[in-house]
Amino acid sequence: MLKKKQPRGQRGLDDAALIEAALAEMERTGVDNFSLRSAARAIGCDAAALIYHFGSREGLERAVAERLHAAIEAPDRTRPWRERLTSMARQYRAVAQTYPRAFPLLMRYWTTGPQDLVLCDDTFAALAESGIPAALLPAVECGFYAALLGLCAGEAGGLTARPNRTIIKEIASTPGLTTMQPLLSAIRKLDPDDVFETHMTILFDGIEAFARKTKPIAQPRRKPAPAPRKKN
């Protein structure tokens, strides 16, 4: 909630404070249940004031998502591409752990603002250094983000958590699970850290392998044809 002493006119509200309050409300309600009206009630203003500042619900959501992106530092481009993307991926995971209910907002818009675009450009640069051909960079970059954000959101929602006793019993008692049941000991020890780091390794290994596969094969240079002899 904003302090009551703060001016409540449309021009008296501060964008940054509105975004922080909207983020707090989104963490309370979740992305799907968030609305301009619920945000306005929590902030202590009317929905028209939010429209004045952000244009629409989409404008407010993009501003909140950009606020989440602001927590991620752009990587040092002097470092190897894989190290840079690993650092960025771990920062996205930290944001998902801090704001688990608002984090899915990052999967709703292609871009949310300047900071997001800077991070996208850094990702394009890193993938280009991996050897991905320029024509394929947009597809690989988009897929990379989809995989990363999905993994982070899945962990925030509990998907990669260690299964509880009920689930373990269900696996053990369901007929026909000839592959899963022998793995119950490992499944019981499932750890979100291992899931994240393992799949980042798989993802980056796959990018490297794909870059090698799509690298044009250098054609051997043809020797110039000998000049015709001059007739005496």
N, C-alpha and C positions, 0 to 999 in steps of 0.2 A: 504494500500500500504506500502511496505517496503521502508526504506530510500534508495535513490539511491547510497549513499556513501558506503553502505554495499556491500561486495564482492559478485559477482553474479555467481561465479563458483559453481560447484556442491558441493564442500566441504565447500564453504564459506557461504552457506545458513544454517540458524539455524532451527532445526526441530520445536521448540516451536513457533517461529515467523511464519513459514510456516503454521502451524496448525491454529494459530489465524487468519491469513489472509484468509485461506480456509474457516474457520467458518464464517467470515464476508461476504465472497462471497456467501456462502450457504444461509445465512440469506437474501441476496439480491435476489438470483435467485430461492430459494427453492430447496429441495432435488432432485426432478425429473429433474430439468433443470441444475443441477450442473454437471460439467465435468472437467477433468484435464486441458483442453484447457482454459476454462473460468477462472479456478483458477489461471493458469499460467499467463494469461493476467492481472488479477487483482493484482497478486503478483509482476509481473515484471520480470519473469523468463520464461524458456521454459518448456514444459510438460515433457521433458526428465529429467530435474532436479527433478521434483516431483516423477517420476518413480524411479530415483536413490535413493531418500530418503525413499519412502514408498512402492515401488515395483509395485504398480498398483493403479487404482482408488479405488478399494476396500480397499487397505491398507491405503490410505489417508482418506477415509470415516470412517474407523474404528478408525483411530487416532483422527479424529474430534469428533466422538462419545465418545471416551475415555476421551477427554477433557471435554465434558459435564458431564460425570460421575465423573470427578475430583471435580466438584462443590458440590457433595453430600457426606456428612460426614457419615462414618460408625457409626451405633448406639452403644451405651453403652450396652454390653451384660449383665450387672448386672440389667438392667431395665426389667420390664415385657415384654413378647414377643409382646403383642398387642401395647404397647406404642412405642416400637422400630420400628415396621412396620409403625405405624402412622406417626412417625417423618420422616422416609424415604420417605413415600408417599408424604408428604407435601413438601419435598425438591425436589422431581421429578416435582411436580406441579410448584414450583418456577422456575426450569430450563425451563420448557415448556413456562412459561410466559415471561421469559427473551429471549429465543431463539425459538420463535414459528415456524419458517420455517425450522430450522435445527433439531428440536426435533424429528420429525418422523424417523430420521436416527436411533434412538435407537430401533426401531421396526424392523430394517432390518437385524440385526445380532444377533446370539444367545449370543455371548459375544464379547466385544470390546477390552479387555485387562485386566491388573492386577487389576485396581480399580473396574471395573465391576465385576470381579470374587470375589473380597473381599465382595462387596455388595451382590452378589448372595449367598456366603457362609453364610453371616449374616442372609439372608432371610431363607435359609435352616435351620439354627440353631433356628430361631424364630418359624418357622412352626413346627419343631420337638418338641419344648417346648409346642406348642398348643395341642399336642397329636396326630398329624397326623402320621399314621404308616409309617415306613421307606420306605416301598415298594411304597407308594403313594406320597412321598415327591416330586420327580421330576415333576409329573403331576400337583400337587397343586401349586408348586413354579412357574412353567411355566404359568399356568393359572392366578395366582396372578399378575405376571408382565404384561401379556397381558391385563388384565382388568385395571390395574393401568395406563399403558402407553397409552392405548386407551382412557381412560377417560381424561388424561392430554392433549393428542393430539386433542381430540374432543373439549375441552375448548379452546385450542390455535387457533383452526380453526373457532371458533364461534358457535359450535354446542350447547353449554349449555348457550349461552347468552340469555338475555331477548328478546322475540320475538318483532319485530317491529309492527307498526300499520297495515301494509299490511298483515302480517301473521295473526294477530288477526282478521282482517276483513274476511280473507279467511276461517278461522276456523268457525267464526260466520255464514257465509253464505253458507257453504257446507252442503247439506242435509245429514241426517243420522248419524251425529256425536253426538249420544245421550249420550255418556260418556264425550267427550271432551268439548262440549259446556257449560254444567253446571260448568265446572272447569275453565272457562275463567278468572275469577277473580284471581284465584291462578296462572294460566299460565302467566298472565300479570306481576306478581311479581316474576317470576322465577329468582333465584339468583345463579350464578356459585359457590359461597361459599357453599350454602346449598346443591347444587347438589353433589359437591365433598365430603363434610363431611358426608352427608346422605349415599352415596354409599360406602364410606369406612367403615361406621358402618355396613351396610348390608353385605359387603364382609367379614369383620372380624367375625360378628355373624355367617355367613354361615360356615366359617372355623371352628369355635368352635363347631357348631352343627354337622358338618361332622366328626370332630375328635371324638365326643362322639358316633356317630353312628358306626364308624369303630373300636372303641376300643374293643379289645377282651373281651368277658365275662369270668370272672374268674370262673373256674370250682371248685366246692366244693371238698375239699380233702377227699379221701376215707379213712375210718378207716382201719387200718391193720387187716387182718383176725386173729382171735385168734389162738394162737399156739396150735397144737394138744396135747391132754393130753397124758402123758406117761403111758403106761400100767405097772401095778405092776407085 
